[in-house]
Amino acid sequence: MPAPTLMVQGTTSDAGKSMLVTALCRWLLRQGLQPAPFKPQNMALNSAVTIDNGEIGRAQAVQAMACKVPPHTDMNPVLLKPNTDTGAQVIIHGKALANMDARGYHAYKKVARQAVLDSYARLSTVYDALIVEGAGSPAEINLRDNDIANMGFAEAVDCPVILIADIDRGGVFAHIVGTLALLAPSERERIAGFVINRFRGDLSLLQPGLDWLEQKTGKPVLGVIPYLPNLHLQAEDAIQTHQARNASHPLKVVVPVLPRISNHTDFDVLCLHPQVELTYIPAGAAIPGADLVILPGSKSVRNDLQWLHDNHWPSYLQRHMRYGGKIIGICGGFQMLGQQIHDPRGIEDAAGSSDGLGLFEMQTTLQGEKQLRNVSGTLLIDNVPVAGYEIHAGTTTGPALHKPAIYLQHKHDGAISADNQIMGTYVHGLFDSPQARTSLLRWAGLSAVETLDYQQLLESNIEKLADTVDQYVDTARVLELLKLPNHARRDLSCER
């Protein structure tokens, strides 16, 4: 018997699907139920390593946090990580399968569909309710054939759907009515109601539009969620640029926005730190002076390395170091700091080799099997604890590694230059560990580092979302859609 299931689909990308699923997961947990998140198919370069040593979309890891369960590969059985404009690495049940272009993946969807249904069946035996997130929009008619991300999945498991739309971007009624118009009759019937997201202003002025929408569609508006300023959840793809600039003399950090930048959630905590001014630098933009440059992860390291050359980063880095600036390379950014990057098997793109930035005496060879693991150890700058995760397909060798940056569970990781200006590591989430973050910011030039409890910040934002759903969404109807009575609250502490 499948677990009670409710799916959230959006009229557009970034309509608020991830947010609403996160909020509903925590709200259901408060009711004494044990929910779990599920996203059949995800396309994202921000991923997380799971308890079973696979990778899933970052949003599902946040949603698992809302459920207070460890993230598992079954929560996102199909993950697509774009490495070109027309192709992506296809990850099934947490493991990289192959690179496919759009046509190749379209043909593969029937196989991927079975992986999705297998994961759904396994989760159904463990959890009290599943809250499912769609992808993009269900009205993308060119992608409807063999769909497994939106209505194709909802029809396969026979679950109701809530449609969420973002009023802040404008055209919310057209988005909703247009989406319904492009659905098949059975799919249209499956939508149980609407949630309008990011509303600002006087609700009474919106009410005539809500009344019209309900009369026009015959479906209820289940909630109007207000715009929540300064809400922080780790993003699936969009770079969050919210800055806290309370300090009169902040540490200035710059990060290049590589075309295939991955896991830029590494820097979320720095964006929120009151003493850090972090600036993302896109293509063609002037690069300001900085105390610290961070080269981020990349899904296409050699191509992104060429982008650095095309955008004059090597000469900038040389000047930056002459003035005493520090550099950190993380994962792909670490590989770029070496002398060469080899891809003999064409793992990421065409087979071949590229000259690196030459700042470390080392070279990297890309390999087919990724190294995926959660790690902990000691940051050797100040011998403080650090934790994070590895997710990379390269093996790095060379004399630079004789002076490592981190000691991890019986192995060394990364490198620090002899002049102490450059550091590289394969560890993502480097700044999330409080003591490591303090040590790194001090190393970069910040003398008195203020504390920031990032994990508590994430937790408080999830709680805020659950409070918002409780106040602004028809939660009684949510329980009805899940076929759970209002009194379906039980003590699970002895059961799990």
N, C-alpha and C positions, 0 to 999 in steps of 0.2 A: 504494500500500500504506500504510494508516494506521500511524502510529507506535505502538509499544507503549503501551497506555493503562491506567491504573488509577484508579478513582474512589473518593473518600472521602465517604461520607454519614454523617449523624449521626442519633441517635435524637431529638434536640431541637436547637433553636438553642443556640449557644454550648457545644456538647458537646466541641469541640476540633478541628473539621474544618480550620479555617484553620491551626491550629498543626501538625497532623499533615501536611498538604500541604507546609507550609514545611519541616518537618523532613525529609520524604522527598525533597524537591527538593534540599536541600543534601547529604543522604546519597548520593543518586545521582550528584551532581556529584563527590563524593569518589571514586566508583567509576570515574571516567574517562568518564562519560556526560554528554551535554548535555541535561538535562531542561528542560521549561517548564511553568508552571502554566496551568490553564484553569478558568474558572468560567462555565458557560453563561449563567446568569442570576443577578444579584445585586440585592439591595435594600439600599441603604446611602446615607447622606448624607456619609460620609467617602470622598472620591474622590481620585484622583491623575491628573496630566497625563502623558500618554505621549509616547514619542519621535515618534509621528506626530500629535501635537497633538490628541489626543482625551482622553476621561476614562474611567477604569475604577475599580472598587472598590479601596480602599486595601489590602485584604488581598492582592489579586493583585499590586500593586506590591511589597509586602514579599516575596511568593513569588518574583517575578522577581529581586529582590535576592538571595534564597537561591540562585537559579540562576546569578547573576552575568551576567544579560542585561538589556537595557533593557526596561522595561514597554511593551507594545504593546496596542492596542485589541482585537486578536484574542484576547487572554488573558481578556477579559471582554466578549463581544460584546453582551450585553444588561444594561443597568444601569437600575434603577428608583430614582428619588430621590423619596421621598414629600414632597408639599407640602401635603396635607390628610390627614385620617383615612381618606379613601376614594379618594384619587387620587394620582397620581405623574407626574413627568416621565419619559418613556420615552426612553432613550438607546440608540441602535443603532450599533454600530461606532464608539463614542466621540463621536457627535454627537446632540444633542437632536433628537428627532423631533416629539413632541407631548406635551401633558398628557392623560392618560387616567384615567377612573375604573376601578374594578376590573372591571366588566362589559365596558367597552370594551377593556381590555387582554386580558381572557380571549378575546375574539373575535379579537384581533390575534395571538394566540400562534402561529397557523400560519405567519404571515409571519416572526415572530421566530424560529421554529424553523429556518427556512432560513438566517437570518443566523448562528445558532449553528453549524449544520453547515458553512457556508462557512468560518467562522473556524477550526473544528476541522480541516478539510481543509487549509487553508493552513499551520497550525502543524505538521501531520503531515509536511509535506514538508521542514521545516527542522530539527526537533529529534529526538533519539534516543528520548525517552520523554515522555509527557504525564501529569501528575498532576492529576486533575480534582477540584474541590471541589463538592459538592452544596450545596443551600440549604435551611435549615430542616430538615424531616424528610421522608423519602419516604412516611411513613404519614399525611400530611395528606390524607385521602380527598376532601375538598371541592375540592382543587386537582389531583386526579389527571388529569382530562380535559385532553388536549393538553399534558401536563407536558413541560417542556424543562429543568427544573432538577435533577431527580433520576433516577428510574428511566426516565422517558421518554427522557432522553439516553442513559443506559447501555444501554438496549435498542436504541436507534437505531444506536449505534456498536459494540455487542456487546463491552462491556468488563466485567471483574470489578469487584466493589465490596467495600470494607472498611467495616464499620459501626462507628462510634466512639460511645461512651457515657460520660457523666460520672458517676462514682461519688460525687463530692463533694456533689452535690445530692440524693443518695438515690434509692432505687428503681431501681438500675441494671439488675437482672435483669428487672424488670417492663418497663422501657423497651425492652430488647433483645427479649424474647420477644413483647411487645405489638406492636413494630414488625414483626417477622416475620409475626405473625398477620394483620396488615392488608395485607400484600403479596400480589400475584398469585403463583401457583405459579412462573411463569417468573422473576419478580423475586426471589422468595425463593431460588431456585436460584442466582441470580447473586451473592448475597452469599457471599464466600469465607471470611469469618471476622470476628472482632470484635477491637476494641482498647478496653480500658477505661482511661479517662483520670482523672487527678488522684487517684490512690490514696494514702492516708495509712495508715501502720501496718504491721503484721506480715503479710506476704504469705501466710504459712502459715495464718493465720486466714481468708483469703479463698479458699484453694485448694478447700475443699469446694464452695463456690458455683461456682467455675470448672468443677470436674468435673461438677457437676449441669448447668450451662449447656451444656457440650459434649455430654453425654449426651442432654439434652432436645432440642437443635436439630440434632445431628449435624454441627455446624460448630465449627472450632477457635477458641480464644482466641489471637490472634496476638501479643498483648502486653498488659502492664499497665504503664501509664506513671505514674510517681510524681508526686505534687503537687510542682510546681516553684515554690518561693517566690520572689517578686521577679522573676519572668520578665516581660520587657517586649517586646511586639510591638505595633506600631501597630494600633489597634483599627479594626474595620469600622464599628461604631456605638456600642458600650457605652463610656461615659465611664470612663476609668481614673483612680482617685483615690489611687493609691499616692503617698505623700509621703515625702520625705527631709527630716527636721527636725533636722539635726545642729547647726545654728547656734543660738547663744543669742539672737540678734537677727535673725531672718530678714526678708527683704523679704516683705511681705504682699500677695498678689495675689488679687483676686476676679474670677470670670467668671460671668455669668448663664447658666443652662441654658435657653436659648431653646427653645420647643417644636419648632422646626425647625433647631436648631443644626447647622451643617455644618462639616466639617473641623476638629473640635476636637482632632485630632492636632497642630494648631499648638502646643498647650500641653503635650504629653507631656514635652518636654525640661524645662519649668519644674516639672512635678510631680516630676521626678527630681533636680532641682538641689538640692544640700545647703543652699543659702542662701535658698531660696524656699519659702514656705508658700502654696500655691495652694489656694483654696477655691472649689468650684463651688456656686452658689446656685440652688436650684430654686424653683419657684413657691411663694409664701407664706412662705418662710424669711426670718428676720431677716438683714439685710445687715450684716456686721461692718465696722468700720473697716479701711482698707487704704491701702497706699502707691500701688498701681496697680490700676486697673480696666481690664479688657480686654473690649470688646464683640466677640463672635466672629462668624464667618460665619453666614449664614442661607439656607435654601432658600425662605423665604417672608418677605421682609424687612418688608413693611408689616404683616403679621399679627404678626410677632415684635416689631415696634416698638410695636404696641398692647399686647402682653404686657408690655413694659417699663413702659408707662404704668400698666397695671392693677396692677403689682407695685411701684409707687412708686419706680422707678429714677430718673426725672428729678430729683425733689427730693433723692434721695440723692447724685446726681452733682453737683448744685449745692453741697451741703454739703461733699462730698469735695474739690471744687476750692477752696472757701474756706479749707480747712485745708492747702492746698498739694499735694493728691494729683494724680497723673498719670492720664491716660486714653489708651488706644490702641484704635482701632477697626480691625478687619481685615475687608476685603471688605464683606459686608452690614453689619457693625458700623460700618465707615467711612461707608457710605451713610447710616446712621441719624444720624450726627453732623451732617448738613447740615440745611437749612431745609425741604426738601420731597423726597419720593420719588414719582415719577409712573410709573404702569403703564397707559398709555392702551390697550394691546392686550390687557390681562388675561394677561400672561405667567405670573404666579405665582398669581393668584386673580382675583377680580372686578376689572374695569377701574376705575381711579380714581386719586386722589392722597391722600397722607397727609403731615401735618406731621411733620418730623423733630425731633430734639432741639435744633436751632438753635445748636449749638456751633461750627459752621463756616458761613461764608457761601458756600454752594454748594447745588446741587440735582442730583438723579439721575433719569434716565429709563431705565426698563427696556426692553430691546430683545430681539428674538427670537433673534438669533444670539449665542451665548456667545463670549467671548474666552478661549481656551484656549492657554496657552503656558508653557513653562519659561523663567524669566528670571534674569538676574544683573545686578548693578550696584553702586551705592555708596549706603550709608546716610548721609545728609547730616548727621546729628547730629554724627558724628565723622569723616566721610569714610572709612568702613571698608567692606570688601566685604560684600555680601549676595547671597543666591541663594534662589530659591523658585519659586513658580508662580502664575499667574493663572487663575482659573476663575470668571467672573462674566458676568452678562447686562446690566449697567448701564453707562451713560456718564454721568460726573459733570463738571459745569462750574461755574465761579464763581470769584470773587476769591480764595477760600481756597487755590486750587491754585497761586497765584502764589508761595507759599512751600512748595515740595514737601518731602516726606520722603525720597524716594529718586530717584536718577537711574538709569534703566534703558535701556541700549542705545539711546541717541539720543532718549529721551523722559523726561519727568518723571512721577512717580507720587506720589499722596497729598498730604498737607498737614501742616504743623505750625503751631499757633496762635502768635500774636504773643507771648504770655506764656510760651511753651514748656511749657505744661502738657498740651496735647492733640496727639495725633498720629494720623493715619489713613493707611491704605495698602490697596491691592488685593492685596498680595503675601502669599500663604500661605507657611508654612514660615519665617516671619521670624526665629524664635528658633533655628532649626536651624543657622544660620551662626555659628560660634564668635565671631568678632570682632563681628558685629552683635549677638549675644546679650549679650556683655559690655558693649557700648556702651549698649544699651537698658536693661539692669539698672542700670547706673550712672546713666543719665538718670532712672530711676525712683526713685533714692535709695540704692542699694547702693554703698558707697564702695569696698570692696576685693572684687572679684568673683573667685570661684574658677572655675577652668576645668573643663569637663566635655566629654569627647569623645563626643558623642552618637552619631555614626556608628559609632565603635568599639564603643559599648555595644550598638547594634543588631546589629552583626556578631557580637559575642561571644555574644549571646543566640541567634542563629541557629545558631552553632557548638554551643552547649549543647544545643539541640534535636536536632541531628544526632547528637551523642554519646549522647543519651538514647534515640533510636531504635535506634542501633547496639547499645546495651546491653539494652534492654527489649523490642524488637520482633523478631519472626522475620523478619529481613531476607532470609534465603535464600528464604523463601516469597514475600516481596515480589518478588524477582527472577523466581521461577517464574511468578507471576501476570502479570508483564510479559513473560513468555516470553524472559527474558534469562538466560543461564547465569551462574553465579557468577564465571566468569573473564571475563565480558564487560566488560573494562576496556581502554581503548585511549587512546593519547595524541592528544588533539584539538588540541593547540597548533598543529600545522601545518595543520589542516583548517579552523579557524574564526578 
